[in-house]
Amino acid sequence: MVPPMPTAASRLIELVRAEPADPAAIGAFVDHLTPADRAEAITALSGPGLQRRLYETVAGAKRVTLADLVPPDAPPLREFIFHGKNSLPAFTHFQKRFCRPPSRRDELWGYNHQSLAWLTGPGYFVVHDEPVGAAIDYRAVPPQGCPTWPAVRPNDAGFSRFVYKDMVDYLRRVSHDVFIGSAHRHGKELGNYFLLCRER
């Protein structure tokens, strides 16, 4: 009996679990997938174990910049969408949506688009370019978003404070179109991770 052909998802899991995991092989693999297969593959990396392993594997990758998330020549308040998969046990699918501000070139604005926004709020953030890479900072809330985005709300009020207050996500590069982040609060890593895949 001929064994079934490996799927993109199963192959990505295999690459992440390899001893040792090869960040160049992982990056080349996901970048050569179709956008649909790439998005499907990252959703297979469930739970903190695999995502932590990938985050550690790509520690030496070229740092993520603002230009990796939104092109420098993009018009202000034009939306760029990344599909996400986090390491939490439930409600693991989401999107991070980014844009360039009208008047600043040294930051991005964005929010989290997900099914629990009615409870947690939109989770607005400002992205800074830091020496370690792009930092998604929930401590700073932009004054506005794109025209189609929900109303801006603070992250330190209501149920939002349990999710977003004082949090900063640091991104690492997996490939040209895929990034992985780790959540920090008060400078301490929380053990929560998430993958982002550029929408094409």
LOMAR-874757 format. One line per 3 residues: for each residue x, y, z of N, C-alpha, C. Coordinates in nm, 3 decimals. Example, Ala and Ser with C-alpha at 12.3 -4.5 7.8 and 13.67 -1.06 7.14 Angstrom:
% residues 2
1.319:-0.569:0.780:1.230:-0.450:0.780:1.320:-0.330:0.780  1.285:-0.225:0.708:1.367:-0.106:0.714:1.290:0.003:0.787
//
This chain:
% residues 200
0.084:-0.119:0.000:0.000:0.000:0.000:0.088:0.126:0.000  0.060:0.217:-0.090:0.139:0.339:-0.102:0.100:0.435:0.011  0.198:0.483:0.089:0.164:0.576:0.198:0.112:0.707:0.140
0.023:0.775:0.213:-0.032:0.901:0.163:0.076:1.008:0.152  0.059:1.097:0.055:0.152:1.208:0.039:0.139:1.301:0.160  0.251:1.349:0.212:0.242:1.439:0.328:0.175:1.570:0.288
0.094:1.623:0.376:0.033:1.753:0.354:0.131:1.862:0.393  0.098:1.985:0.352:0.183:2.098:0.391:0.190:2.109:0.542  0.076:2.087:0.608:0.072:2.098:0.753:0.160:1.992:0.819
0.148:1.868:0.775:0.226:1.761:0.837:0.376:1.779:0.810  0.409:1.830:0.692:0.550:1.852:0.661:0.608:1.964:0.746  0.531:2.070:0.769:0.580:2.178:0.854:0.601:2.130:0.997
0.509:2.051:1.049:0.527:1.995:1.183:0.653:1.910:1.189  0.676:1.831:1.085:0.795:1.746:1.079:0.923:1.830:1.081  0.923:1.941:1.007:1.041:2.028:1.003:1.066:2.095:1.138
0.961:2.136:1.205:0.977:2.203:1.334:1.024:2.103:1.440  0.980:1.978:1.430:1.018:1.877:1.528:1.154:1.815:1.501  1.212:1.842:1.387:1.338:1.778:1.349:1.446:1.809:1.452
1.542:1.718:1.465:1.656:1.735:1.556:1.786:1.736:1.477  1.846:1.852:1.460:1.798:1.984:1.504:1.706:2.044:1.400  1.618:2.133:1.440:1.533:2.204:1.345:1.617:2.303:1.266
1.591:2.309:1.135:1.669:2.394:1.045:1.585:2.515:1.005  1.616:2.634:1.056:1.533:2.751:1.026:1.530:2.786:0.878  1.641:2.764:0.806:1.644:2.792:0.663:1.550:2.699:0.587
1.547:2.572:0.624:1.459:2.475:0.558:1.313:2.508:0.586  1.283:2.547:0.709:1.146:2.584:0.744:1.102:2.706:0.663  1.187:2.809:0.659:1.153:2.930:0.586:1.132:2.905:0.438
1.223:2.828:0.376:1.211:2.798:0.234:1.084:2.719:0.205  1.052:2.626:0.294:0.933:2.544:0.273:0.805:2.628:0.274  0.786:2.711:0.375:0.660:2.785:0.384:0.650:2.892:0.276
0.763:2.949:0.234:0.758:3.051:0.130:0.729:2.993:-0.008  0.752:2.864:-0.029:0.724:2.802:-0.157:0.583:2.742:-0.164  0.508:2.752:-0.055:0.369:2.706:-0.056:0.279:2.810:-0.122
0.164:2.764:-0.168:0.063:2.860:-0.213:0.011:2.934:-0.090  -0.045:3.054:-0.108:-0.099:3.126:0.008:-0.198:3.043:0.090  -0.285:2.968:0.022:-0.384:2.887:0.094:-0.317:2.776:0.175
-0.220:2.708:0.113:-0.149:2.600:0.184:-0.064:2.656:0.299  -0.007:2.775:0.279:0.074:2.837:0.384:-0.013:2.868:0.505  -0.130:2.927:0.481:-0.221:2.959:0.591:-0.267:2.833:0.663
-0.293:2.728:0.585:-0.336:2.600:0.645:-0.223:2.539:0.727  -0.101:2.549:0.677:0.012:2.486:0.745:0.037:2.550:0.881  0.029:2.681:0.891:0.060:2.743:1.021:-0.045:2.709:1.125
-0.169:2.682:1.081:-0.273:2.648:1.179:-0.249:2.511:1.241  -0.163:2.431:1.179:-0.133:2.298:1.234:-0.039:2.306:1.353  0.030:2.419:1.369:0.122:2.432:1.482:0.044:2.477:1.605
-0.023:2.383:1.667:-0.110:2.412:1.781:-0.033:2.397:1.912  -0.076:2.476:2.011:-0.021:2.463:2.145:0.114:2.531:2.160  0.153:2.556:2.285:0.278:2.630:2.310:0.405:2.551:2.279
0.398:2.419:2.282:0.519:2.341:2.261:0.581:2.362:2.124  0.502:2.339:2.019:0.553:2.355:1.882:0.586:2.500:1.852  0.500:2.591:1.897:0.525:2.732:1.867:0.647:2.784:1.943
0.665:2.742:2.065:0.786:2.782:2.138:0.910:2.728:2.068  0.904:2.605:2.024:1.019:2.545:1.955:1.052:2.624:1.829  0.950:2.664:1.753:0.975:2.742:1.633:1.030:2.879:1.668
0.976:2.942:1.771:1.024:3.075:1.814:1.173:3.068:1.851  1.211:2.965:1.921:1.351:2.949:1.959:1.439:2.913:1.839  1.384:2.836:1.746:1.460:2.794:1.628:1.501:2.912:1.542
1.412:3.013:1.531:1.440:3.126:1.443:1.500:3.245:1.517  1.555:3.222:1.635:1.611:3.332:1.715:1.719:3.409:1.641  1.793:3.343:1.553:1.902:3.410:1.483:1.863:3.468:1.348
1.735:3.466:1.315:1.691:3.516:1.185:1.705:3.668:1.176  1.709:3.718:1.054:1.710:3.862:1.031:1.590:3.924:1.099  1.612:4.034:1.170:1.504:4.091:1.250:1.389:4.142:1.163
1.271:4.143:1.222:1.150:4.190:1.155:1.144:4.342:1.167  1.116:4.410:1.056:1.103:4.555:1.056:0.960:4.595:1.022  0.931:4.723:1.038:0.798:4.773:1.002:0.769:4.748:0.854
0.871:4.760:0.770:0.853:4.741:0.627:0.816:4.598:0.591  0.847:4.502:0.678:0.806:4.364:0.654:0.656:4.346:0.672  0.596:4.433:0.750:0.453:4.421:0.779:0.368:4.509:0.687
0.416:4.629:0.659:0.346:4.722:0.570:0.451:4.786:0.480  0.434:4.782:0.348:0.533:4.842:0.259:0.554:4.990:0.289  0.678:5.037:0.280:0.707:5.178:0.311:0.629:5.276:0.224
0.596:5.234:0.101:0.525:5.325:0.011:0.374:5.308:0.016  0.324:5.229:0.111:0.180:5.212:0.123:0.113:5.343:0.164  -0.002:5.375:0.107:-0.070:5.498:0.148:-0.116:5.488:0.294
-0.125:5.600:0.363:-0.173:5.598:0.502:-0.312:5.537:0.512  -0.334:5.465:0.622:-0.463:5.406:0.655:-0.513:5.306:0.551  -0.419:5.242:0.481:-0.455:5.128:0.396:-0.428:5.001:0.476
-0.525:4.912:0.479:-0.520:4.793:0.564:-0.435:4.682:0.502  -0.354:4.618:0.588:-0.279:4.498:0.552:-0.310:4.390:0.655  -0.352:4.274:0.607:-0.405:4.169:0.694:-0.307:4.052:0.705
-0.287:4.005:0.827:-0.212:3.883:0.853:-0.304:3.786:0.928  -0.311:3.663:0.881:-0.388:3.560:0.949:-0.304:3.500:1.061  -0.369:3.476:1.176:-0.294:3.433:1.293:-0.344:3.305:1.354
-0.253:3.238:1.422:-0.283:3.117:1.498:-0.205:3.125:1.628  -0.275:3.132:1.743:-0.203:3.142:1.869:-0.193:3.007:1.939  -0.122:3.005:2.049:-0.094:2.879:2.120:-0.191:2.853:2.234
-0.295:2.934:2.246:-0.393:2.916:2.353:-0.478:2.792:2.327  -0.547:2.739:2.429:-0.625:2.617:2.411:-0.756:2.637:2.336  -0.805:2.760:2.326:-0.932:2.787:2.258:-0.926:2.923:2.192
-1.019:2.944:2.095:-1.027:3.071:2.022:-0.888:3.108:1.966  -0.834:3.015:1.889:-0.694:3.027:1.849:-0.673:3.098:1.715  -0.782:3.124:1.641:-0.767:3.188:1.511:-0.804:3.336:1.521
-0.727:3.419:1.454:-0.750:3.563:1.459:-0.679:3.628:1.341  -0.693:3.756:1.328:-0.615:3.835:1.232:-0.554:3.954:1.304  -0.434:3.990:1.263:-0.379:4.119:1.300:-0.383:4.206:1.175
-0.440:4.325:1.190:-0.454:4.416:1.077:-0.371:4.541:1.105  -0.289:4.578:1.007:-0.193:4.686:1.023:-0.219:4.797:0.920  -0.171:4.917:0.952:-0.170:5.026:0.855:-0.061:5.124:0.891
-0.028:5.211:0.797:0.063:5.322:0.825:-0.018:5.442:0.872  0.031:5.516:0.971:-0.039:5.637:1.018:-0.035:5.747:0.911  -0.120:5.846:0.924:-0.121:5.957:0.828:0.006:6.042:0.830
0.070:6.055:0.945:0.178:6.154:0.954:0.309:6.102:1.009  0.319:5.974:1.049:0.444:5.924:1.108:0.496:5.808:1.026  0.627:5.800:1.012:0.690:5.691:0.937:0.762:5.593:1.029
0.765:5.622:1.159:0.843:5.540:1.252:0.757:5.445:1.334  0.631:5.425:1.294:0.545:5.331:1.364:0.433:5.286:1.272  0.367:5.177:1.312:0.245:5.129:1.247:0.133:5.127:1.349
0.009:5.125:1.301:-0.107:5.109:1.387:-0.176:4.979:1.351  -0.248:4.922:1.448:-0.319:4.799:1.417:-0.413:4.756:1.528  -0.485:4.647:1.499:-0.575:4.589:1.599:-0.592:4.442:1.572
-0.654:4.371:1.666:-0.681:4.228:1.654:-0.825:4.206:1.611  -0.840:4.136:1.500:-0.973:4.105:1.447:-1.003:3.960:1.483  -1.097:3.939:1.575:-1.126:3.803:1.620:-1.266:3.794:1.679
-1.312:3.671:1.699:-1.452:3.647:1.732:-1.491:3.693:1.872  -1.394:3.712:1.961:-1.425:3.753:2.098:-1.409:3.903:2.120  -1.399:3.979:2.011:-1.378:4.123:2.025:-1.490:4.191:2.103
-1.610:4.134:2.097:-1.722:4.193:2.173:-1.694:4.191:2.323  -1.610:4.095:2.368:-1.578:4.083:2.509:-1.443:4.147:2.542  -1.342:4.117:2.462:-1.205:4.161:2.492:-1.173:4.300:2.438
-1.259:4.350:2.349:-1.226:4.473:2.280:-1.140:4.444:2.158  -1.118:4.545:2.074:-1.042:4.523:1.951:-0.893:4.506:1.972  -0.842:4.538:2.088:-0.699:4.520:2.113:-0.613:4.602:2.019
-0.634:4.733:2.021:-0.552:4.821:1.938:-0.408:4.826:1.989  -0.315:4.853:1.898:-0.173:4.858:1.934:-0.098:4.951:1.840  0.024:4.985:1.881:0.120:5.058:1.798:0.241:4.968:1.781
0.293:4.960:1.659:0.412:4.877:1.633:0.534:4.966:1.623  0.636:4.935:1.704:0.761:5.009:1.705:0.871:4.924:1.643  0.967:4.990:1.582:1.085:4.923:1.526:1.194:4.925:1.633
1.222:4.810:1.694:1.320:4.803:1.802:1.441:4.720:1.759  1.553:4.731:1.831:1.674:4.656:1.792:1.651:4.506:1.782  1.562:4.451:1.864:1.537:4.307:1.858:1.437:4.271:1.750
1.371:4.371:1.691:1.270:4.346:1.589:1.142:4.421:1.620  1.046:4.409:1.531:0.919:4.480:1.546:0.850:4.438:1.676  0.803:4.537:1.750:0.736:4.514:1.878:0.593:4.566:1.869
0.497:4.480:1.893:0.355:4.515:1.892:0.319:4.556:2.034  0.297:4.684:2.054:0.287:4.743:2.188:0.143:4.781:2.220  0.082:4.705:2.311:-0.057:4.733:2.352:-0.065:4.842:2.458
0.048:4.886:2.507:0.049:4.995:2.604:0.020:5.128:2.537  0.039:5.133:2.405:0.013:5.253:2.326:-0.106:5.225:2.234  -0.202:5.314:2.234:-0.322:5.299:2.150:-0.326:5.413:2.050
-0.343:5.384:1.920:-0.347:5.491:1.820:-0.473:5.576:1.834  -0.469:5.698:1.783:-0.587:5.784:1.792:-0.700:5.743:1.699  -0.669:5.663:1.597:-0.770:5.619:1.502:-0.720:5.495:1.431
-0.809:5.435:1.352:-0.771:5.322:1.268:-0.814:5.348:1.125  -0.812:5.245:1.043:-0.863:5.257:0.907:-1.014:5.281:0.911  -1.071:5.336:0.804:-1.214:5.368:0.805:-1.306:5.251:0.838
-1.267:5.129:0.801:-1.353:5.012:0.826:-1.328:4.946:0.961  -1.230:4.994:1.037:-1.197:4.931:1.164:-1.295:4.973:1.273  -1.304:4.892:1.380:-1.393:4.929:1.491:-1.340:5.051:1.567
-1.426:5.107:1.648:-1.387:5.224:1.727:-1.270:5.189:1.818  -1.179:5.283:1.833:-1.063:5.264:1.922:-1.110:5.261:2.066  -1.059:5.164:2.141:-1.089:5.152:2.284:-0.960:5.131:2.359
-0.951:5.179:2.483:-0.829:5.158:2.562:-0.813:5.011:2.601  -0.691:4.972:2.630:-0.664:4.833:2.669:-0.655:4.813:2.820  -0.682:4.918:2.897:-0.672:4.907:3.042:-0.807:4.922:3.111
-0.916:4.902:3.036:-1.050:4.914:3.093:-1.132:4.791:3.056  -1.231:4.759:3.140:-1.317:4.645:3.112:-1.239:4.515:3.106  -1.292:4.419:3.028:-1.227:4.289:3.017:-1.097:4.297:2.939
-1.081:4.404:2.860:-0.957:4.420:2.781:-0.832:4.417:2.867  -0.844:4.468:2.991:-0.723:4.477:3.074:-0.667:4.339:3.108  -0.752:4.235:3.109:-0.703:4.101:3.141:-0.631:4.038:3.022
-0.654:4.092:2.903:-0.596:4.034:2.782:-0.478:4.117:2.731  -0.497:4.249:2.722:-0.401:4.333:2.651:-0.320:4.429:2.739  -0.365:4.457:2.858:-0.299:4.560:2.938:-0.151:4.528:2.961
-0.066:4.628:2.937:0.079:4.620:2.963:0.150:4.513:2.881  0.091:4.468:2.771:0.149:4.360:2.693:0.225:4.414:2.572  0.336:4.347:2.541:0.414:4.375:2.421:0.447:4.241:2.356
0.420:4.230:2.225:0.455:4.111:2.149:0.580:4.139:2.067  0.678:4.050:2.075:0.800:4.064:1.996:0.800:3.961:1.883  0.821:4.009:1.761:0.814:3.924:1.642:0.951:3.874:1.600
0.955:3.751:1.550:1.072:3.694:1.485:1.033:3.644:1.347  1.129:3.643:1.257:1.105:3.605:1.118:1.115:3.453:1.102  1.011:3.395:1.045:1.017:3.256:1.000:1.054:3.252:0.852
0.991:3.342:0.774:1.016:3.351:0.631:0.973:3.489:0.585  0.969:3.509:0.454:0.925:3.637:0.401:0.781:3.668:0.439  0.697:3.566:0.444:0.554:3.585:0.465:0.501:3.535:0.598
0.587:3.476:0.678:0.543:3.418:0.806:0.632:3.469:0.919  0.568:3.507:1.030:0.638:3.556:1.149:0.581:3.486:1.271  0.661:3.481:1.376:0.612:3.424:1.501:0.641:3.523:1.614
0.544:3.537:1.704:0.557:3.632:1.812:0.548:3.566:1.949  0.603:3.636:2.046:0.597:3.592:2.186:0.546:3.708:2.270  0.449:3.680:2.355:0.388:3.783:2.438:0.470:3.806:2.564
0.488:3.935:2.598:0.561:3.975:2.719:0.477:4.074:2.798  0.491:4.068:2.929:0.427:4.167:3.016:0.527:4.206:3.124  0.550:4.337:3.141:0.647:4.388:3.237:0.785:4.325:3.214
0.818:4.305:3.085:0.950:4.253:3.050:0.966:4.103:3.064  0.860:4.032:3.103:0.870:3.887:3.123:0.790:3.813:3.016  0.851:3.708:2.961:0.784:3.627:2.861:0.671:3.548:2.927
0.554:3.547:2.864:0.436:3.485:2.923:0.420:3.338:2.885  0.496:3.292:2.786:0.479:3.154:2.740:0.365:3.139:2.642  0.316:3.250:2.589:0.211:3.249:2.487:0.271:3.295:2.354
0.242:3.220:2.248:0.302:3.247:2.118:0.192:3.257:2.013  0.230:3.310:1.897:0.134:3.316:1.786:0.210:3.325:1.655  0.151:3.269:1.552:0.205:3.277:1.416:0.123:3.374:1.334
0.190:3.447:1.246:0.124:3.539:1.154:0.164:3.501:1.012  0.064:3.498:0.923:0.086:3.465:0.782:0.026:3.576:0.697  0.105:3.635:0.612:0.061:3.745:0.528:-0.052:3.700:0.434
-0.156:3.781:0.426:-0.264:3.753:0.331:-0.219:3.797:0.193  -0.240:3.711:0.093:-0.197:3.742:-0.043:-0.318:3.747:-0.136
//
